[in-house]
């Protein structure tokens, strides 16, 4: 309603200007209406003028809003995720409890498993996991940092830093050799400064690793794999038209904790490792600058609680059914609401399916409707039945739960007689209700019925508030400008364009995110060639080296290397066929290279 007020005031102002001219030109008529040069003395005439001004204001506002139909429809087809809210997200850890001591085999909790919190104002917050988790009778016994023990590496020389991670078995009858068949995802649960130091060292700096089981095995490099950047590891559901690069950037700016995972696959890095119930130890060696007192202090505070097992990001999404809609053909739009009493605590994230049900000749006929704005109308048999959904922003503010409306379109215009009922399968959120969840309770924060292997889940982070992109006014065209961006645009050696591109995905517009984006000083590109090992013979491939110079002061508490991996994956998605992109991060003052990522082409690193 606030957006209607300027239109109303404009109509009144316009009438006042025109009434003066009318009174001058037709004084007798104006006198009968008690209309002077500045005022209207008849209160009934004044109220009538205000009523018509309100009607005119609504008409003008509706005309202006119609300009957004094109942009929203275009975004609905090309970037559908922009029109959707970003639901509440957190990190959850499975609590094995006493069941962990009795586990005789690994338990897989699949992706998209549902969980619920305790009721808040009569409504539980419903979450689902975003990645597979394998539960094992295992725990982290200790995490230590030391600089006393040094090892020598033929390639990197003296390695004077070591992080030791000890794993302990919980059940002596469990076959721990089976750990080689499973991967362990480790979540770094520390504050920004300590977590950044630990992630950088374990993910990027390890030069040599000693694995202590029943014997010692030595391997080169890090045993940990950086995860969280692949399309199948996205938090939100992806679709065929979803853009993996934009999804990465949205998640990074909205919930960067999602990328604090490292994966340990013992069977891949050390298939000869022998393990029993006594557990095993991983000792990671790297070169450490003892003069860096801040990092030294952070690492000396590490403990067993710094790294968590059996964790997964969870998102506030759940399936629900819409209230049946009785089509009367007397209205263009019908209310689309979840079938629940607490409408103000539920919001539609997306519509999965719309089904028409109609009785004909004593039998039930069901037919599916498809989105009106889509790119795949003719891929399958199309019977000309569509639906279109719109969101009323004013209704969302004053009457939550009724902001979505649905329209039905029939191309063939069949017989409209008879009772027609429409049902819809929805994916919903609990709006901002999850932000009220009290996390860190002793008996757990999330629970699930019918699942074995764990007692509950503990939330490690306060669930975030639901966020939404501001795509009103000029913001619509800023988003549309994304369509014209390609690799040549991003590699145009234009730091301002790079900042603009990144800021478009900053859904929170927080001060820390803006500071990070402003830390980009310059962008330089050059054509490079790399040798690749391919059968039947090696070859060479040409690609682009992108060197981004940054101001390191803007990245305090942020992993520059994690940010580099993010941009490397984003640019990799934009790489042209038979080419690659290689990203390097340098200091804008000293020009010294900070980190260089592996060349990438699409989803894969260049081999």
Secondary structure, DSSP 8 states (H G I E B T S, - for coil): -HHHHHHHHHHHHHHHHHHHHHHHH-HHHHHHTTB-SS-B--HHHHHHHHHHHHHHHHHHHHHHHHHHHHHHHHHHHH-GGGGS-B--EEEEEEE-GGGGGG--S-EEE-TT-EEEEEEETTEEEEEEESS-EEE-SEEEEEEEEESS--EEETTTEEE-EEEEEEEEES-TTS-GGGGGGSEEEEEE-S-HHHHHHHHHIIIII--EEEEESSSEEEEES-SEEE-S-SGGG-SS---TT--HHHHHHHHHHH-GGGG-EEEEEHHHH-TT---BTTBEEEEEEE---TT-HHHHHHHHT--GGGEESSEEEEE--EEEEB--EEE-SS-SEEE--BSSS-GGG-EEEEEEEEEEEEEETTEEEEEEEEESS-S-TTTS---SEEEEEEE-HHHHHHSTT--EEEEEEESS-----S-EEEEEEEEEE-TTGGGG-----TT-SBB-SS--S-SEEEESS-----B----STHHHHHHHGGGG--HHHHTSS-HHHHHHHHHTT-SS--HHHHHHHHTEEEEEEEEEEEEE--SSS-EEEEEEEEEEEE-GGGGTTS-HHHHHHHHHHHHHHH--TT--EEEEEEETTT--EEEE---EETTEE--
